[in-house]
Amino acid sequence: MNELSLKAHGKINLGLDVLGRREDGYHLVRMIMQTVSVHDRVKLQKKDTNDITMSCDDAALPTGDDNLCIKAAKLLFDAYHLSGGLDISLEKRIPVAAGMAGGSTDAAAVLKGINTLYDLGLSVEQLQKHGLTLGADIPYCIMGGTALSEGIGEVLSPLSPMPQTPLLIAKPKIGVSTGAIYKALDSLESYEHPDIDGLIAAISAGDLELLCQKMGNVLAYVTEPMVPEIEKIRKIMMENGATGAMMTGSGPTVFGLFESETVMHACADVLSKTGLCETVIPGYTKETS
Ligand code: ATP
């Protein structure tokens, strides 16, 4: 096998709580992660020259050593003394710097792809261990589905899969830095913690309405005042038939969950006309990655 094409799915957070901070600066989290249909496409091609190269259809993204795809490939090439080189082509569809783990899921796809392309025979756990050295969300992206993520993101427990549910992704015309948002959270005196255990129970019960009531994201206390569009978009989604709507990750992307695909598409039309969003993407939650 000389080449391989993989989908790299984005995620949303149905819940995100921060419990504290380790001495090394990493935050201790309790997050409910959910794979969504929105995905990038990662193509890997072996080549004879001894270098790892990359191209991307989004000119705004770095394609050098800073890109997580290149970092992931170099990691496995070095660790397993792989010979020859690799060309990576990335079709970027997940909004960037948007709280959807875009870079992490691309890196996860590269790790999984190289494992297959070079017959490395690495287990999911081994791939996750490698992934964690590059980013806290990468172990989850290797696994996908509905999961509780604890520790700094590396302690993962699969949850009963959320049934496929219509979803709308809307990103305001601004990106935010995950690191800066977590840092700003540290200077908040107090905030209300979401009921993550209640959320897990609602997921197990398959009760979308209860799930939406239990959704919560502490990072919204920081990002929402910085990006007023978030609350406006959330309100429009709720007024146009969403069962629930919330910011994902460090934001500023807002997602809405809907009972009906028709209502979701109608809401997408309304939102697209507001001028509040850079992108409005219809999709659905996915049971596996
Ligand atoms: P998370 O949800 O994990 O906090 P995010 O979705 O908010 O991440 P990304 O889309 O991963 O953020 O982008 C964060 C930064 O990472 C970008 O500013 C970008 O320059 C850099 N980056 C490196 N590699 C990639 C990649 N393959 N795709 C997207 N961004 C990348």
Boltz pocket constraint, residues with backbone or C-beta under 6 A from the ligand:
constraints:
  - pocket:
      binder: B
      contacts: [[A, 60], [A, 61], [A, 62], [A, 66], [A, 67], [A, 68], [A, 69], [A, 94], [A, 95], [A, 96], [A, 97], [A, 98], [A, 99], [A, 100], [A, 101], [A, 102], [A, 103], [A, 104], [A, 106], [A, 107], [A, 137], [A, 176], [A, 178], [A, 249], [A, 250], [A, 251]]
      max_distance: 6.0
